[in-house]
């Protein structure tokens, strides 16, 4: 030392020093940094995607609105608020956020305020004589601020915060998965209800036709133009349709009850509709990229869990290194309350604690192996989630294409059966064919119409499955949104 006074650091120099220290500490974080795994996937979803229309618009996240039914929109809006499974998922997000705040608080000193006051009396006849004038009654007052702070040289606390942040993101993605599944369930159940409405409408039209034929046959039988066999066949055909209507009505009420449970409204009543009036949602454009799987919440959840497991390795690895903590105490102590905060009453202490592990019989190494094995499990789970998602999208594309073709063929069959029924009816009324031919044509027309409605329901359900498999649509993500785990906020 040359005796010269030390110069104070300029603000710029202090900023540089602080940044250097932060960078040094950050560089000391042990454990692997997270990097997104490379997965060998095809660039697009293959032939099924190439067969789709070229000029399809991008689907928004509210894809169910493409069905243009306000009752469905209200159902989903209500379910996204009142569904119990979503409420559980939201509570888990709150819990994960609290865990993240707790992990982040470990990076800052904890300051506590302590105060105590006591009054004691000592014995005046103890074995050791007291100096003259020593009071037997004594008072003691103390107030102090205390702190303890672990220096995060090895990044243990930062890795723990990183793991908690990734886990919090995973809970948000889990909620999105629940919401997507819920919306898909509601939409599919609603499509089933609309299909039942259409089948009921067709069955009632069929019943009206058969009752009209029954009236005609009864009139002709009374005049002796036909035998009683035709009349009994007409009566049986009408009764068959009544039984069919009763079964369809039962299925509709069950579907309505299911929608009430999913939406949280147990007294739900859905107005009548018709599946045939619903528009067919567009298919995705050709060459749909497989990178859209990143939009699926279950894929994001699996990646967030992988990032959390990766950070946990750094937490347990840091336990191999010394733990350094600072402790401090600042306050006042006095035997008189009036002098508690006077200058001579001040007390303070400052301590440094070093905890260096020497021998633990392999306990810490075992913890690292456990964390590494958990990271491998999370990696395998992430890879399997991505591969399953790719297969689901490819299957959904195939189903959407093939159901569209089947529906078109079924419509042609339905139209042909309707024309056949008209011809059979005219031939019977003219006396050229027996009533059995009319009954057979009616049965074929009814069955083909119901089959067409079921195929159309399957076609629309395949579109729902495709939207769900793509995480809600195929609009390209907005730049800056949906950052990967561990990425800095914009």
Sine and cosine of phi, psi and omega as CSV:
sin_phi,cos_phi,sin_psi,cos_psi,sin_omega,cos_omega
0.00,0.00,0.72,-0.70,-0.03,-1.00
-0.99,-0.14,0.08,1.00,0.05,-1.00
1.00,0.08,-0.11,0.99,0.01,-1.00
-0.98,0.20,0.60,-0.80,0.02,-1.00
-0.92,0.38,0.57,-0.82,0.02,-1.00
-0.97,0.24,0.74,-0.67,-0.01,-1.00
-0.98,0.19,0.60,-0.80,0.05,-1.00
-0.95,0.32,0.57,-0.82,0.03,-1.00
-0.94,0.35,0.70,-0.72,0.12,-0.99
-0.94,0.34,0.39,-0.92,0.01,-1.00
-0.83,0.56,-0.64,0.76,0.00,-1.00
-0.90,0.43,-0.67,0.74,0.01,-1.00
-0.91,0.42,-0.62,0.79,0.01,-1.00
-0.90,0.43,-0.62,0.79,0.01,-1.00
-0.91,0.41,-0.67,0.74,0.02,-1.00
-0.90,0.44,-0.66,0.75,0.00,-1.00
-0.90,0.43,-0.67,0.74,0.01,-1.00
-0.90,0.44,-0.66,0.75,0.02,-1.00
-0.91,0.42,-0.64,0.77,0.02,-1.00
-0.90,0.44,-0.69,0.73,0.02,-1.00
-0.89,0.45,-0.67,0.75,0.01,-1.00
-0.90,0.44,-0.66,0.75,0.01,-1.00
-0.92,0.40,-0.61,0.79,0.01,-1.00
-0.90,0.44,-0.72,0.70,0.01,-1.00
-0.90,0.44,-0.64,0.77,0.00,-1.00
-0.90,0.43,-0.59,0.81,0.00,-1.00
-0.94,0.34,-0.31,0.95,-0.01,-1.00
-1.00,0.09,0.00,1.00,-0.02,-1.00
-0.93,0.38,0.90,-0.44,-0.02,-1.00
-0.99,0.15,0.24,-0.97,0.00,-1.00
0.99,-0.11,0.33,-0.94,-0.04,-1.00
-0.97,0.26,0.65,-0.76,0.16,-0.99
-0.98,0.22,0.55,-0.83,-0.06,-1.00
-0.96,0.27,0.72,-0.69,0.14,-0.99
-0.70,-0.71,0.72,-0.69,-0.03,-1.00
-0.89,0.45,0.76,-0.65,-0.01,-1.00
-0.93,0.38,0.52,-0.85,0.10,-1.00
-1.00,0.09,0.78,-0.62,-0.01,-1.00
-0.85,-0.52,0.77,-0.63,-0.01,-1.00
-0.99,0.16,0.99,-0.17,0.04,-1.00
-0.82,-0.57,0.51,-0.86,0.13,-0.99
-0.86,0.51,0.46,-0.89,-0.04,-1.00
-0.92,0.38,-0.49,0.87,0.00,-1.00
-0.65,-0.76,-0.03,-1.00,-0.10,-0.99
-1.00,-0.07,0.36,0.93,0.23,-0.97
0.99,0.17,-0.46,-0.89,-0.17,-0.99
-0.90,0.43,-0.57,0.82,-0.02,-1.00
-0.88,0.47,-0.62,0.78,0.03,-1.00
-0.95,0.33,-0.60,0.80,-0.03,-1.00
-0.92,0.39,-0.40,0.91,-0.01,-1.00
-0.99,0.14,-0.11,0.99,-0.05,-1.00
-0.97,0.24,0.34,-0.94,0.06,-1.00
-0.85,0.52,0.53,-0.85,-0.08,-1.00
-0.99,0.17,-0.57,0.82,-0.15,-0.99
-0.98,-0.20,0.58,0.81,0.01,-1.00
-0.97,0.24,0.67,-0.75,0.03,-1.00
-0.97,0.26,0.35,-0.94,0.06,-1.00
-0.95,0.32,0.65,-0.76,-0.05,-1.00
-1.00,0.04,0.74,-0.68,0.06,-1.00
-0.98,0.20,0.18,-0.98,-0.01,-1.00
-0.92,0.39,-0.49,0.87,0.08,-1.00
-1.00,0.10,0.84,0.55,-0.16,-0.99
-0.91,0.42,-0.43,0.90,-0.02,-1.00
-0.91,0.41,-0.31,0.95,0.02,-1.00
-0.95,0.31,-0.18,0.98,0.07,-1.00
-0.91,0.41,-0.33,0.94,0.03,-1.00
-0.98,0.17,-0.16,0.99,0.14,-0.99
0.82,0.57,0.76,0.65,0.04,-1.00
-0.76,-0.65,0.90,-0.43,-0.07,-1.00
-0.92,0.40,-0.51,0.86,0.02,-1.00
-0.91,0.42,-0.60,0.80,0.07,-1.00
-0.92,0.39,-0.68,0.74,0.02,-1.00
-0.86,0.50,-0.69,0.73,0.00,-1.00
-0.92,0.40,-0.62,0.78,0.02,-1.00
-0.87,0.50,-0.74,0.67,-0.05,-1.00
-0.94,0.35,-0.64,0.77,0.05,-1.00
-0.86,0.50,-0.66,0.75,0.00,-1.00
-0.94,0.35,-0.66,0.76,-0.01,-1.00
-0.90,0.43,-0.60,0.80,0.00,-1.00
-0.92,0.38,-0.19,0.98,0.05,-1.00
-0.96,-0.27,-0.68,0.73,-0.20,-0.98
-0.97,-0.23,-0.14,0.99,-0.04,-1.00
-0.92,0.40,0.73,-0.69,-0.08,-1.00
-0.92,0.39,-0.64,0.77,0.00,-1.00
-0.89,0.45,-0.61,0.79,0.06,-1.00
-0.93,0.37,-0.59,0.80,0.03,-1.00
-0.91,0.41,-0.62,0.78,0.08,-1.00
-0.89,0.45,-0.70,0.72,0.01,-1.00
-0.89,0.45,-0.62,0.79,0.03,-1.00
-0.91,0.40,-0.62,0.78,0.04,-1.00
-0.91,0.41,-0.56,0.83,0.05,-1.00
-0.92,0.39,-0.55,0.84,0.09,-1.00
-0.89,0.45,-0.70,0.71,0.03,-1.00
-0.87,0.49,-0.65,0.76,0.02,-1.00
-0.90,0.44,-0.70,0.71,0.00,-1.00
-0.91,0.42,-0.60,0.80,0.06,-1.00
-0.90,0.44,-0.62,0.78,0.04,-1.00
-0.91,0.41,-0.63,0.78,0.06,-1.00
-0.90,0.44,-0.63,0.78,0.03,-1.00
-0.90,0.44,-0.67,0.74,0.04,-1.00
-0.90,0.43,-0.62,0.79,0.03,-1.00
-0.90,0.43,-0.69,0.73,0.01,-1.00
-0.91,0.41,-0.62,0.79,0.02,-1.00
-0.94,0.35,-0.50,0.86,-0.01,-1.00
-0.92,0.39,-0.38,0.92,0.01,-1.00
-0.92,0.39,-0.27,0.96,0.02,-1.00
-0.99,0.17,-0.10,1.00,-0.04,-1.00
-0.86,-0.51,0.45,-0.89,0.02,-1.00
-0.90,0.43,0.54,-0.84,0.10,-0.99
-0.99,-0.17,0.82,-0.58,-0.04,-1.00
-0.91,-0.41,0.79,-0.61,-0.01,-1.00
-0.83,-0.55,0.55,-0.83,0.08,-1.00
-0.95,-0.31,0.82,-0.57,0.03,-1.00
-0.82,-0.57,0.61,-0.79,0.02,-1.00
-0.55,-0.84,0.61,-0.79,0.07,-1.00
-0.49,-0.87,0.43,-0.90,0.04,-1.00
-0.64,-0.77,0.69,-0.72,-0.01,-1.00
-0.59,-0.81,0.43,-0.90,0.08,-1.00
-0.66,-0.75,0.84,-0.54,-0.10,-1.00
-0.78,-0.63,0.39,-0.92,0.09,-1.00
-0.83,-0.56,0.75,-0.66,0.03,-1.00
-0.98,-0.19,0.30,-0.95,-0.04,-1.00
-0.98,0.20,0.68,-0.73,0.06,-1.00
-1.00,-0.01,-0.08,1.00,-0.03,-1.00
-0.82,-0.57,0.53,0.85,0.05,-1.00
-0.95,0.30,0.11,-0.99,-0.05,-1.00
-0.89,0.46,-0.56,0.83,-0.02,-1.00
-1.00,-0.06,0.86,-0.51,-0.03,-1.00
-0.92,0.38,0.63,-0.78,0.01,-1.00
-1.00,0.03,0.55,-0.83,0.08,-1.00
-0.86,0.50,0.45,-0.89,-0.01,-1.00
-0.89,0.46,0.67,-0.74,0.03,-1.00
0.99,0.12,0.05,1.00,0.01,-1.00
-0.95,0.31,0.84,-0.55,-0.01,-1.00
-0.96,0.28,0.60,-0.80,0.04,-1.00
-0.99,0.16,-0.41,0.91,0.04,-1.00
-0.98,-0.19,0.75,-0.66,-0.02,-1.00
-0.74,-0.67,0.59,-0.81,0.05,-1.00
-0.89,-0.46,0.47,-0.88,0.03,-1.00
-0.55,-0.84,0.79,-0.61,0.01,-1.00
-0.81,-0.58,0.68,-0.73,-0.03,-1.00
-0.52,-0.86,0.68,-0.74,0.10,-0.99
-0.63,-0.78,0.73,-0.68,-0.09,-1.00
-0.42,-0.91,0.51,-0.86,0.17,-0.99
-0.99,-0.16,0.76,-0.64,0.01,-1.00
-0.83,-0.56,0.47,-0.88,-0.02,-1.00
-0.56,-0.83,0.45,-0.89,0.09,-1.00
-0.59,-0.80,0.70,-0.71,-0.11,-0.99
-0.53,-0.85,0.84,-0.54,0.06,-1.00
-1.00,-0.01,0.82,-0.57,0.03,-1.00
-0.97,0.26,0.83,-0.56,-0.11,-0.99
-1.00,0.00,0.90,0.43,-0.03,-1.00
-0.91,0.41,-0.58,0.82,-0.14,-0.99
-0.97,-0.23,0.07,1.00,0.10,-1.00
0.99,0.15,0.26,0.97,-0.02,-1.00
-0.88,0.47,-0.72,0.70,-0.03,-1.00
-0.94,0.33,-0.60,0.80,0.01,-1.00
-0.93,0.36,-0.61,0.79,0.07,-1.00
-0.91,0.41,-0.61,0.79,0.04,-1.00
-0.90,0.43,-0.64,0.77,0.05,-1.00
-0.92,0.40,-0.62,0.79,0.04,-1.00
-0.89,0.45,-0.67,0.74,0.03,-1.00
-0.90,0.43,-0.67,0.75,0.01,-1.00
-0.91,0.41,-0.60,0.80,0.02,-1.00
-0.91,0.41,-0.68,0.73,0.02,-1.00
-0.91,0.41,-0.61,0.80,0.01,-1.00
-0.93,0.37,-0.59,0.81,0.06,-1.00
-0.90,0.44,-0.63,0.78,0.06,-1.00
-0.92,0.40,-0.58,0.81,0.02,-1.00
-0.90,0.44,-0.61,0.79,0.02,-1.00
-0.92,0.39,-0.56,0.83,0.06,-1.00
-0.92,0.40,-0.67,0.74,0.04,-1.00
-0.92,0.39,-0.54,0.84,0.07,-1.00
-0.90,0.44,-0.64,0.77,0.04,-1.00
-0.91,0.42,-0.65,0.76,0.03,-1.00
-0.89,0.45,-0.57,0.82,0.06,-1.00
-0.90,0.43,-0.69,0.72,0.04,-1.00
-0.88,0.47,-0.68,0.73,-0.01,-1.00
-0.90,0.44,-0.68,0.73,0.01,-1.00
-0.90,0.44,-0.68,0.74,0.04,-1.00
-0.89,0.45,-0.66,0.75,0.00,-1.00
-0.89,0.46,-0.73,0.69,-0.01,-1.00
-0.89,0.46,-0.65,0.76,0.03,-1.00
-0.90,0.43,-0.67,0.74,0.02,-1.00
-0.89,0.46,-0.70,0.71,-0.01,-1.00
-0.90,0.44,-0.70,0.71,-0.04,-1.00
-0.90,0.43,-0.68,0.73,0.01,-1.00
-0.92,0.40,-0.65,0.76,0.04,-1.00
-0.91,0.42,-0.63,0.78,0.03,-1.00
-0.91,0.41,-0.63,0.78,0.07,-1.00
-0.89,0.45,-0.64,0.77,0.06,-1.00
-0.88,0.47,-0.66,0.75,0.03,-1.00
-0.90,0.43,-0.68,0.74,0.03,-1.00
-0.91,0.41,-0.58,0.81,0.06,-1.00
-0.91,0.41,-0.64,0.77,0.05,-1.00
-0.91,0.41,-0.60,0.80,0.08,-1.00
-0.86,0.51,-0.70,0.71,0.00,-1.00
-0.92,0.40,-0.65,0.76,0.03,-1.00
-0.91,0.41,-0.59,0.81,0.07,-1.00
-0.91,0.42,-0.66,0.75,0.02,-1.00
-0.89,0.45,-0.69,0.73,0.02,-1.00
-0.91,0.42,-0.67,0.74,-0.02,-1.00
-0.91,0.41,-0.61,0.79,0.03,-1.00
-0.92,0.38,-0.61,0.80,0.08,-1.00
-0.90,0.44,-0.65,0.76,0.04,-1.00
-0.90,0.44,-0.66,0.75,0.02,-1.00
-0.89,0.45,-0.67,0.74,0.02,-1.00
-0.88,0.47,-0.63,0.77,0.01,-1.00
-0.92,0.40,-0.67,0.74,-0.03,-1.00
-0.95,0.33,-0.55,0.83,0.07,-1.00
-0.93,0.37,-0.57,0.82,0.08,-1.00
-0.92,0.40,-0.68,0.74,0.06,-1.00
-0.90,0.44,-0.60,0.80,0.04,-1.00
-0.88,0.48,-0.65,0.76,0.03,-1.00
-0.91,0.42,-0.65,0.76,0.00,-1.00
-0.91,0.41,-0.70,0.71,-0.02,-1.00
-0.90,0.43,-0.65,0.76,0.02,-1.00
-0.88,0.48,-0.67,0.74,0.01,-1.00
-0.91,0.42,-0.67,0.74,-0.01,-1.00
-0.94,0.33,-0.54,0.84,0.04,-1.00
-0.93,0.37,-0.60,0.80,0.01,-1.00
-0.91,0.42,-0.47,0.88,0.00,-1.00
-1.00,-0.03,0.02,1.00,0.04,-1.00
0.98,0.19,0.26,0.97,-0.02,-1.00
-0.98,0.18,-0.48,0.88,0.03,-1.00
-0.74,-0.68,0.29,-0.96,-0.01,-1.00
-0.99,0.13,0.19,-0.98,0.05,-1.00
-0.92,0.39,-0.33,0.95,0.04,-1.00
-0.87,0.50,-0.68,0.73,0.04,-1.00
-0.88,0.48,-0.64,0.77,-0.01,-1.00
-0.91,0.42,-0.70,0.71,0.01,-1.00
-0.90,0.44,-0.62,0.79,0.05,-1.00
-0.90,0.44,-0.63,0.77,0.03,-1.00
-0.92,0.40,-0.65,0.76,0.03,-1.00
-0.90,0.44,-0.69,0.72,0.00,-1.00
-0.91,0.42,-0.62,0.79,0.01,-1.00
-0.90,0.43,-0.65,0.76,0.02,-1.00
-0.92,0.39,-0.64,0.77,0.02,-1.00
-0.90,0.43,-0.59,0.80,0.02,-1.00
-0.88,0.47,-0.66,0.75,0.00,-1.00
-0.93,0.37,-0.58,0.81,0.04,-1.00
-0.88,0.47,-0.66,0.75,0.05,-1.00
-0.90,0.43,-0.62,0.78,0.04,-1.00
-0.89,0.45,-0.66,0.75,0.02,-1.00
-0.90,0.43,-0.66,0.75,0.01,-1.00
-0.88,0.47,-0.67,0.74,0.01,-1.00
-0.92,0.39,-0.68,0.74,0.03,-1.00
-0.90,0.43,-0.61,0.79,0.04,-1.00
-0.91,0.42,-0.61,0.79,0.06,-1.00
-0.89,0.46,-0.71,0.70,0.00,-1.00
-0.89,0.45,-0.59,0.81,0.01,-1.00
-0.91,0.41,-0.68,0.73,0.00,-1.00
-0.90,0.43,-0.62,0.78,0.06,-1.00
-0.89,0.46,-0.70,0.72,0.03,-1.00
-0.88,0.47,-0.63,0.78,0.04,-1.00
-0.91,0.42,-0.63,0.78,0.06,-1.00
-0.90,0.44,-0.65,0.76,0.03,-1.00
-0.88,0.47,-0.66,0.75,0.05,-1.00
-0.90,0.44,-0.59,0.81,0.03,-1.00
-0.90,0.44,-0.64,0.77,0.03,-1.00
-0.93,0.38,-0.70,0.72,-0.03,-1.00
-0.92,0.40,-0.59,0.81,-0.04,-1.00
-1.00,0.03,-0.20,0.98,-0.02,-1.00
1.00,0.07,0.10,0.99,0.01,-1.00
-0.92,-0.38,0.99,-0.13,-0.08,-1.00
-0.96,0.29,-0.20,0.98,0.05,-1.00
-0.96,-0.27,0.41,0.91,-0.07,-1.00
-0.90,0.44,0.67,-0.74,0.13,-0.99
-0.75,-0.66,0.88,-0.48,-0.04,-1.00
-0.99,-0.15,0.81,-0.59,0.01,-1.00
-0.91,0.42,0.35,-0.94,-0.01,-1.00
-0.91,0.42,0.54,-0.84,0.06,-1.00
-0.54,-0.84,-0.20,-0.98,-0.02,-1.00
-0.52,-0.86,0.82,-0.57,-0.01,-1.00
-0.87,0.49,-0.51,0.86,-0.06,-1.00
-0.93,0.38,-0.31,0.95,-0.01,-1.00
-1.00,0.03,-0.10,1.00,-0.06,-1.00
-0.99,0.14,0.66,-0.75,0.07,-1.00
-0.97,0.25,0.51,-0.86,0.07,-1.00
-0.99,0.11,0.88,-0.48,0.01,-1.00
-0.88,0.47,0.47,-0.88,-0.03,-1.00
-0.95,0.31,0.48,-0.88,0.13,-0.99
-1.00,0.09,0.32,-0.95,-0.01,-1.00
-0.94,0.35,0.32,-0.95,0.02,-1.00
-0.94,0.35,0.22,-0.97,0.01,-1.00
-0.92,0.40,0.50,-0.87,0.05,-1.00
0.94,0.34,0.58,0.81,-0.01,-1.00
-0.86,0.52,0.86,-0.51,-0.10,-1.00
-0.96,0.26,0.60,-0.80,0.02,-1.00
-0.94,0.33,-0.25,0.97,0.04,-1.00
-0.90,0.44,-0.27,0.96,0.04,-1.00
-0.91,0.41,-0.23,0.97,0.06,-1.00
-0.88,0.47,-0.37,0.93,0.04,-1.00
-0.89,0.46,-0.33,0.94,0.00,-1.00
-0.98,0.17,-0.25,0.97,-0.02,-1.00
-0.94,0.34,0.77,-0.64,-0.04,-1.00
-0.92,0.40,-0.50,0.86,0.01,-1.00
-0.94,0.33,-0.54,0.84,0.08,-1.00
-0.92,0.39,-0.68,0.73,0.04,-1.00
-0.90,0.44,-0.64,0.77,0.01,-1.00
-0.89,0.46,-0.70,0.71,0.01,-1.00
-0.89,0.46,-0.62,0.79,0.02,-1.00
-0.94,0.34,-0.62,0.78,0.04,-1.00
-0.90,0.44,-0.64,0.76,0.04,-1.00
-0.91,0.41,-0.57,0.82,0.08,-1.00
-0.91,0.42,-0.69,0.73,0.02,-1.00
-0.89,0.46,-0.62,0.78,0.03,-1.00
-0.91,0.42,-0.69,0.72,0.02,-1.00
-0.91,0.42,-0.58,0.82,0.03,-1.00
-0.90,0.43,-0.69,0.72,0.02,-1.00
-0.92,0.38,-0.51,0.86,-0.03,-1.00
-0.91,0.41,-0.44,0.90,0.07,-1.00
-0.88,0.48,-0.68,0.73,0.04,-1.00
-0.90,0.44,-0.56,0.83,0.02,-1.00
-0.88,0.47,-0.75,0.67,-0.06,-1.00
-0.97,0.23,-0.49,0.87,0.05,-1.00
-0.92,0.39,-0.57,0.82,-0.01,-1.00
-0.91,0.42,-0.32,0.95,0.02,-1.00
-0.95,0.32,-0.20,0.98,0.09,-1.00
-0.97,0.24,-0.30,0.95,-0.12,-0.99
-0.98,-0.21,0.29,-0.96,-0.03,-1.00
-0.89,0.46,0.57,-0.82,0.08,-1.00
-0.97,-0.25,0.85,-0.53,-0.07,-1.00
-0.90,-0.43,0.81,-0.59,-0.05,-1.00
-0.76,-0.65,0.57,-0.82,0.10,-1.00
-0.95,-0.31,0.69,-0.72,0.08,-1.00
-0.80,-0.60,0.54,-0.84,0.00,-1.00
-0.51,-0.86,0.41,-0.91,0.00,-1.00
-0.54,-0.84,0.76,-0.64,-0.02,-1.00
-0.62,-0.79,0.82,-0.57,-0.03,-1.00
-0.09,-1.00,-0.44,-0.90,-0.04,-1.00
-0.63,-0.78,0.50,-0.87,0.04,-1.00
-0.60,-0.80,0.73,-0.68,-0.05,-1.00
-0.41,-0.91,0.46,-0.89,0.08,-1.00
-1.00,0.09,-0.15,0.99,0.06,-1.00
-0.83,-0.55,0.70,-0.71,-0.05,-1.00
-0.90,0.43,-0.55,0.84,-0.04,-1.00
-0.93,0.37,-0.36,0.93,-0.03,-1.00
-0.96,-0.28,0.22,0.98,-0.11,-0.99
-0.89,0.46,-0.62,0.78,-0.06,-1.00
-0.97,-0.24,0.38,0.92,0.08,-1.00
-0.99,0.15,0.27,-0.96,-0.06,-1.00
-0.85,0.53,-0.75,0.66,-0.03,-1.00
-0.90,0.43,-0.29,0.96,-0.06,-1.00
-1.00,0.09,-0.08,1.00,-0.08,-1.00
-0.94,0.34,0.59,-0.81,0.06,-1.00
-0.70,-0.72,0.45,-0.89,0.08,-1.00
-0.34,-0.94,0.35,-0.94,0.06,-1.00
-0.45,-0.89,0.47,-0.88,0.01,-1.00
-0.61,-0.79,0.77,-0.64,-0.07,-1.00
-0.69,-0.72,0.39,-0.92,0.05,-1.00
-0.78,-0.62,0.79,-0.61,-0.03,-1.00
-0.88,-0.47,0.74,-0.67,0.04,-1.00
-0.85,-0.53,0.83,-0.56,0.01,-1.00
-0.88,-0.48,0.95,-0.31,-0.08,-1.00
-0.92,-0.39,0.91,-0.42,0.03,-1.00
-0.94,0.35,0.76,-0.65,0.00,-1.00
-0.93,-0.36,-0.74,0.67,-0.02,-1.00
-0.53,-0.85,0.79,-0.61,0.02,-1.00
-0.67,-0.74,0.28,0.96,0.04,-1.00
0.86,0.51,0.51,0.86,0.06,-1.00
1.00,0.10,0.22,0.98,-0.04,-1.00
-0.90,0.43,-0.73,0.68,-0.03,-1.00
-0.93,0.36,-0.61,0.79,0.05,-1.00
-0.89,0.45,-0.60,0.80,0.04,-1.00
-0.91,0.41,-0.60,0.80,0.04,-1.00
-0.90,0.43,-0.62,0.78,0.05,-1.00
-0.90,0.44,-0.68,0.73,0.03,-1.00
-0.89,0.46,-0.63,0.77,0.03,-1.00
-0.89,0.46,-0.73,0.68,-0.01,-1.00
-0.90,0.44,-0.62,0.78,0.03,-1.00
-0.91,0.42,-0.66,0.75,0.03,-1.00
-0.90,0.43,-0.62,0.79,0.04,-1.00
-0.91,0.41,-0.59,0.81,0.06,-1.00
-0.91,0.42,-0.61,0.79,0.04,-1.00
-0.91,0.41,-0.63,0.77,0.05,-1.00
-0.89,0.45,-0.69,0.72,0.01,-1.00
-0.90,0.44,-0.60,0.80,0.04,-1.00
-0.90,0.44,-0.72,0.69,0.02,-1.00
-0.89,0.45,-0.63,0.78,0.05,-1.00
-0.90,0.44,-0.63,0.77,0.03,-1.00
-0.91,0.42,-0.71,0.70,0.01,-1.00
-0.88,0.48,-0.67,0.74,-0.01,-1.00
-0.92,0.39,-0.60,0.80,0.03,-1.00
-0.89,0.45,-0.69,0.72,0.01,-1.00
-0.91,0.42,-0.70,0.71,-0.02,-1.00
-0.91,0.41,-0.65,0.76,0.05,-1.00
-0.89,0.45,-0.66,0.75,0.02,-1.00
-0.88,0.47,-0.67,0.75,0.03,-1.00
-0.88,0.48,-0.70,0.72,0.02,-1.00
-0.90,0.43,-0.61,0.79,0.01,-1.00
-0.91,0.41,-0.66,0.76,0.03,-1.00
-0.91,0.42,-0.70,0.72,-0.01,-1.00
-0.89,0.46,-0.68,0.74,0.04,-1.00
-0.90,0.43,-0.64,0.77,0.00,-1.00
-0.91,0.41,-0.61,0.79,0.06,-1.00
-0.90,0.44,-0.68,0.73,0.03,-1.00
-0.89,0.45,-0.69,0.72,-0.01,-1.00
-0.89,0.45,-0.66,0.75,-0.01,-1.00
-0.89,0.46,-0.66,0.75,-0.01,-1.00
-0.93,0.36,-0.72,0.69,-0.08,-1.00
-0.95,0.30,-0.59,0.81,0.04,-1.00
-0.92,0.39,-0.54,0.84,0.06,-1.00
-0.90,0.44,-0.67,0.75,0.04,-1.00
-0.92,0.40,-0.68,0.73,-0.01,-1.00
-0.90,0.43,-0.62,0.79,0.00,-1.00
-0.91,0.42,-0.65,0.76,0.03,-1.00
-0.90,0.44,-0.67,0.74,0.02,-1.00
-0.92,0.40,-0.62,0.79,0.01,-1.00
-0.92,0.39,-0.57,0.82,0.05,-1.00
-0.91,0.42,-0.65,0.76,0.04,-1.00
-0.89,0.45,-0.64,0.77,0.05,-1.00
-0.91,0.42,-0.65,0.76,0.01,-1.00
-0.89,0.46,-0.69,0.72,0.01,-1.00
-0.90,0.44,-0.65,0.76,0.02,-1.00
-0.91,0.42,-0.65,0.76,0.02,-1.00
-0.91,0.42,-0.59,0.81,0.05,-1.00
-0.91,0.42,-0.66,0.75,0.04,-1.00
-0.92,0.39,-0.61,0.79,0.04,-1.00
-0.89,0.46,-0.65,0.76,0.03,-1.00
-0.88,0.47,-0.66,0.75,0.02,-1.00
-0.88,0.47,-0.67,0.75,0.02,-1.00
-0.92,0.39,-0.66,0.75,0.00,-1.00
-0.90,0.43,-0.61,0.79,0.02,-1.00
-0.90,0.44,-0.68,0.73,0.00,-1.00
-0.92,0.39,-0.64,0.77,0.00,-1.00
-0.91,0.42,-0.62,0.78,0.02,-1.00
-0.92,0.38,-0.71,0.71,-0.02,-1.00
-0.90,0.44,-0.48,0.88,0.03,-1.00
-1.00,0.08,-0.11,0.99,0.04,-1.00
0.99,0.11,0.31,0.95,-0.03,-1.00
-1.00,-0.03,-0.27,0.96,-0.05,-1.00
-0.59,-0.81,0.41,-0.91,0.02,-1.00
-0.96,0.29,0.24,-0.97,-0.02,-1.00
-0.93,0.38,-0.43,0.91,0.02,-1.00
-0.85,0.52,-0.55,0.83,0.04,-1.00
-0.91,0.40,-0.60,0.80,0.06,-1.00
-0.92,0.39,-0.70,0.71,0.01,-1.00
-0.87,0.49,-0.67,0.75,0.01,-1.00
-0.90,0.43,-0.65,0.76,0.03,-1.00
-0.92,0.39,-0.63,0.77,0.05,-1.00
-0.89,0.45,-0.68,0.73,0.00,-1.00
-0.89,0.45,-0.68,0.73,0.01,-1.00
-0.91,0.43,-0.67,0.74,0.01,-1.00
-0.90,0.43,-0.67,0.74,0.01,-1.00
-0.91,0.42,-0.73,0.68,-0.03,-1.00
-0.90,0.43,-0.66,0.75,-0.03,-1.00
-0.93,0.37,-0.58,0.82,0.04,-1.00
-0.92,0.38,-0.69,0.72,0.03,-1.00
-0.91,0.42,-0.61,0.79,0.04,-1.00
-0.91,0.42,-0.63,0.78,0.05,-1.00
-0.88,0.47,-0.68,0.73,0.00,-1.00
-0.90,0.43,-0.64,0.77,0.03,-1.00
-0.91,0.40,-0.62,0.78,0.05,-1.00
-0.92,0.40,-0.63,0.77,0.02,-1.00
-0.92,0.39,-0.62,0.78,0.09,-1.00
-0.87,0.49,-0.68,0.74,0.04,-1.00
-0.90,0.44,-0.60,0.80,0.02,-1.00
-0.90,0.44,-0.73,0.69,0.02,-1.00
-0.93,0.37,-0.59,0.81,0.07,-1.00
-0.91,0.42,-0.55,0.83,0.07,-1.00
-0.91,0.42,-0.58,0.81,0.08,-1.00
-0.90,0.43,-0.65,0.76,0.06,-1.00
-0.88,0.48,-0.70,0.71,0.03,-1.00
-0.88,0.47,-0.58,0.82,0.02,-1.00
-0.92,0.38,-0.71,0.71,0.02,-1.00
-0.88,0.47,-0.67,0.74,0.02,-1.00
-0.91,0.41,-0.65,0.76,0.00,-1.00
-0.91,0.42,-0.49,0.87,0.03,-1.00
-1.00,0.01,0.15,0.99,0.01,-1.00
0.98,0.20,0.26,0.97,0.04,-1.00
0.88,-0.48,-0.06,1.00,0.00,-1.00
0.42,-0.91,-0.16,-0.99,0.00,-1.00
-0.74,-0.67,0.40,0.92,0.12,-0.99
-0.93,0.38,0.66,-0.75,0.00,-1.00
-0.91,0.41,0.60,-0.80,-0.01,-1.00
-0.92,0.39,0.50,-0.87,0.03,-1.00
-0.97,0.22,0.67,-0.75,-0.02,-1.00
-0.86,0.51,0.72,-0.70,0.03,-1.00
1.00,-0.05,-0.20,0.98,0.01,-1.00
-0.99,-0.11,0.36,-0.93,0.11,-0.99
0.82,0.57,0.83,0.55,0.02,-1.00
-0.93,0.36,0.50,-0.86,0.04,-1.00
-0.93,0.37,0.32,-0.95,0.00,-1.00
-0.85,0.53,0.69,-0.72,0.01,-1.00
1.00,0.06,-0.14,0.99,0.01,-1.00
-0.97,0.25,0.57,-0.82,-0.01,-1.00
-0.94,0.35,0.52,-0.85,0.03,-1.00
-0.93,0.36,0.52,-0.85,-0.02,-1.00
-0.94,0.35,0.00,0.00,0.00,0.00
